[in-house]
């Protein structure tokens, strides 16, 4: 597992998220898990075109915010 951080501009405020990349995931968990202040926010799974889709959403953040996080991650050429 690799960890890194990203920042996303949400409502004129830069918010920071920890990304956990499970490079050798087996399909049991999402390839990417997103955390904020140690709390699980969401999980993403890439499709064959490397576009991220939500695979776990505990409902902590609005879905449009999760899409902003996914767009930021896709910019890293995952």
C-alpha positions in Angstrom: 0.0 0.0 0.0 1.2 3.4 -0.9 0.0 6.6 0.8 0.0 10.1 -0.5 -2.0 13.3 -0.1 -4.0 15.5 -2.5 -5.7 18.8 -2.1 -9.1 19.7 -3.6 -10.7 23.1 -3.8 -14.2 22.8 -2.3 -16.3 25.9 -1.8 -13.3 28.1 -2.0 -11.5 26.1 0.6 -8.5 23.8 0.0 -9.3 20.5 1.7 -6.6 17.8 2.1 -7.2 14.0 1.8 -5.0 11.0 2.3 -5.1 8.5 -0.5 -4.2 4.8 0.1 -3.3 3.1 -3.1 -3.6 -0.7 -2.9 -1.4 -1.5 -5.9 -1.9 -5.3 -5.6 -5.6 -5.3 -4.6 -7.5 -8.5 -5.2 -11.0 -7.1 -5.8 -12.0 -7.5 -2.2 -11.4 -3.8 -1.4 -11.3 -0.7 -3.6 -8.0 0.1 -5.3 -8.0 3.6 -3.8 -9.3 4.5 -0.3 -9.8 8.1 0.7 -9.4 9.4 4.3 -9.8 12.8 5.9 -8.4 13.3 9.4 -8.2 9.5 9.7 -11.8 8.9 8.8 -12.7 6.8 5.8 -14.5 8.9 3.2 -14.8 6.8 0.1 -13.3 4.1 -2.1 -12.6 4.3 -5.9 -12.0 1.7 -8.5 -10.6 2.4 -12.0 -12.3 1.0 -15.1 -10.4 -0.2 -18.2 -10.0 3.4 -19.3 -8.5 4.4 -16.0 -11.6 6.5 -15.1 -12.4 6.2 -11.4 -15.8 5.1 -10.1 -17.1 5.1 -6.5 -17.0 1.6 -5.1 -17.6 2.5 -1.4 -19.5 5.5 -0.2 -20.4 5.8 3.5 -22.2 9.1 2.8 -19.9 11.4 4.6 -19.4 13.7 1.7 -21.8 14.7 -1.1 -21.3 12.7 -4.3 -20.3 15.8 -6.3 -17.4 16.3 -3.8 -16.3 12.7 -4.4 -16.3 13.4 -8.1 -14.0 16.3 -7.6 -11.6 14.1 -5.6 -11.8 11.5 -8.4 -11.0 14.1 -11.0 -8.0 15.2 -9.0 -6.7 11.6 -8.7 -7.2 10.9 -12.4 -4.9 13.9 -13.0 -2.1 11.9 -11.5 -2.3 9.5 -14.4 -3.2 6.6 -12.2 
